[in-house]
Amino acid sequence: MLISLEDVSKSFGATEIFSGITAKIEDRDRIGLIGVNGAGKSTLLNVITGALETDTGHLDRRSGLRIGYLRQNSGLEKGNTIRQEMRRVFQEELDAQEKMRALAARMEDTSLPEEEREALTKEYASLQSFFEAREGYLIDVKINTILTGMGFSGHSLDKEIDVLSGGEKTRLAMCKLLLEEPDLLILDEPTNHLDFRTLLWLEDYLDGYKGALLIVSHDRYFLDRLVTKVWELEWGRFYSYNGNYTRFVDLKAERVARQQKEYDLQQEEIADLEEFVARNLVRATTSARAKSRRNTLEKMERIEKPLPPPQAMKLRFELDKDPVKDVLTLEDVSLWVEEEQGRRTLAQGLDLQIRRGEKVAIVGPNGVGKTTLFKAIQGHHPCGGQVTWGRNTAPSYFDQDNSSLNPNNTVLEEVHRHFPSVYELTVRTTLGWVGLTGEAAFKRVGQLSGGESARVKFAIMMMKRGNVLLLDEPTNHLDLTSKDVLDKALAQFPGTILMISHDRYLLDRVPDRIVEMSPQGFTSYQGRFSSYMEKANLRPQKPAPAPKQEEDKPQKTTYYRSKEQRKAEAARRAAIARLEKEIAEAEGVIARLEEEMKQPETMSDFVRLDEICSGLEETRTRLDQMMDDWVELTAQEEE
């Protein structure tokens, strides 16, 4: 057992955050901590780490427990380079290595007395045992593996961390935590700032992590993949469920239904007992039985009425008319932005056709121009090529940056601005559906939180009744409950959807086609995110599972290839062949050095032994980088 909490509570002033928490964290636990914003998740994490004291109850931590907690830019030393910052994790091992080199240099002195030589030899052997036990020869290999997996392969390790962006610093702080390998690793929203490939690498790495994990995340796919237990904070109460996020949803519904049924049955029993006592207490013949029933009432352990869930949105997207079959066609579209240095091309050769009723998701790296594309197809940004909307199409747009909203208007005024002829009662009713009731309707748009702004935009979209929904990162500011509501509403929408999203849970439930955008064009994959993940070889190290018999149907994958892409493919294959040759050579060098290290004459030659260890470290580092390059290149191979 790593941590035990017994009847723990915490308040700030007169506000109770949570109470009655009894739980344990065991070795190798995989726990997801969830709850709406303000439920007390961060407070609970600070109690667990010892940053906050409990008000009541008892908390035990295992002696010597090492806890790693990912905070924004946590633990990064200003002025250090990436290399220096990562090597700080292994300071004890590096100090031992430096002492070993100094001892080896001293032992080269042939004039040393035998007793002193023996003492130095003994000290060297002790340091060497420590260094090998801590896998000191693999320090740079470990560093390169983590940095490459977390998306730093394109960065020089001599780059100062001060020049990194906020997102890069957060990723680097996570790299450092992963290298430290604490007994309990606490990650608060670890999937922010990560692209799909890095996310998948992180999931694979954490899946094999030796310690325990406690994860706070709104990424339902991430929780489904990793956690085996879910802790929920709701209205200050704590609940624990076995299983991943999807299982949690089912178990919570079962618990609430069961508790409601037990509560209703007990209330009926209480009513019957109270009625009997009231009618029979004063009667001489039945007074004794009435007193007995009264005692039963007094001793009865009352079942709590289930608390209502936090108010969730109600979304229902409807349309007034159907468009023609070909909703949207893009032909050789190119995108660019104007900068001080001149025009910079984002993407070109974009060909795409969207049919009526299709649900399509656009994915791709940040900066490739996905949002620019959405603006261009609506005529809000210049582009090359041809954009053709079919007859009777009525797009409705959810923008990521809130540029469609006037920050000076109240919520009520903003919706009225889009629908000036609609009665206020209709507007207020729609706002009520998305949870903006009472005073919330009179807040200025510029004062709204990200989640509240999203609700305003959803209200406008519902009232617009468009037959094509254009959604740019619609789940960015939504809590888990709101995300589930949106999933269902989009899945039930009878019209056409074109969305941009990094929400893999959403992508695995709504779209029937994933379109990957790159600077050279589109690649279209039929199916949802799981299918795309296999077809795009995002996880090349794992073979694709055999399809179920009833699903064993060929699916069409469309590729848009240019001359430049064909050239790049030839170069990729040549690079793979070259790497495979270099990898074989490096493996041969490692085998020879390891064999030489085992020889008796080498074991007594400390100078040569140090040279071999340095050579092994250098070759293994080079081999690890070549293997990463090989995996990266082979991952690009088409099926």
Beta strands, then each sheet from edge to edge (+ up, - down):
strand 1: 3-12
strand 2: 15-25
strand 3: 30-34
strand 4: 56-61
strand 5: 67-69
strand 6: 184-188
strand 7: 212-216
strand 8: 229-234
strand 9: 237-242
strand 10: 326-339
strand 11: 342-355
strand 12: 359-363
strand 13: 384-389
strand 14: 395-398
strand 15: 468-472
strand 16: 496-500
strand 17: 513-518
strand 18: 521-526
strand 19: 557-559
sheet 1: 2+ 1- 4+
sheet 2: 5+ 6+ 7+ 3+ 8+ 9-
sheet 3: 11+ 10- 13+
sheet 4: 14+ 15+ 16+ 12+ 17+ 18- 19+
end
